[in-house]
Amino acid sequence: MEVSSATSPTAGSAPASGRSTTSDYETFLRMLTTQLQNQDPLNPMESDDFAMQLATFSGVEQQVRTNQILTGMSGSFGAMGLSELAGWIGREARVEAAAWFDGAPVTIAPEPAAGADSMKLIVRSADGTIVSQETVAAGAGHLEWAGADAAGEPLPEGAYSFSLESYLKDRLLATEPAKVYAGIVEARSGSEGTMLVLRGGIEVPASSVTALRDVSRS
């Protein structure tokens, strides 16, 4: 298990915006200087217009400085984020993603639609085939999926995805992906942002995690 230290993509993308704003700032300055050099001495620019342009100039200059500050800060935030995520490794994240099944039960965190009185948990294999369906009460807490098909036979090791159908009596209210608890084995920063690698090699954005818990629990 390791925490990668690649450069944060946020820090890499910010300079382009900064260069664009700086270019606009320099272009505006050249235009204003040219305008002052070529104005008619007998009909100079109105003071109100000149003051407005100076205010615009000041605003653009401030934006350039703000972008420069944010560029520096983004790199610090990226490093700080990875440092904090190091403490996540070995714990379980609640996240909307597929989960790796290797014989141990998978914990599902159902979130039924408002007004629902029952739910149906739909489990699909990696190829999208429905392998299990289970009806549960809307007020049920965490569910432990044991990895069995409709006939009760054990399913093979692999990645499985979960969705939740919410019902009011027999009327389907909503179908949403279900959140699962999955073990975190690595944190890395790359072109897609700060990512977590879960058991089985499943990757999710760190920002998608809604809860953490220790693996050793009662």
Secondary structure, DSSP 8 states (H G I E B T S, - for coil): --B-----HHHHHHHHHHHHHHHHHHHHHHHHHHHHHHS-TTS---HHHHHHHHHHHHHHHHHHHHHHHHHHHHHHHHHHHHHHHGGGTTSEEEESS-EEESSS-EEEE----TT-SEEEEEEE-TTS-EEEEEEEETT---EEE--B-TTS-B--SEEEEEEEEEEETTEEEEEEE-EEEEEEEEEEEETTEEEEEEGGG-EEEGGG--EEE-SS--
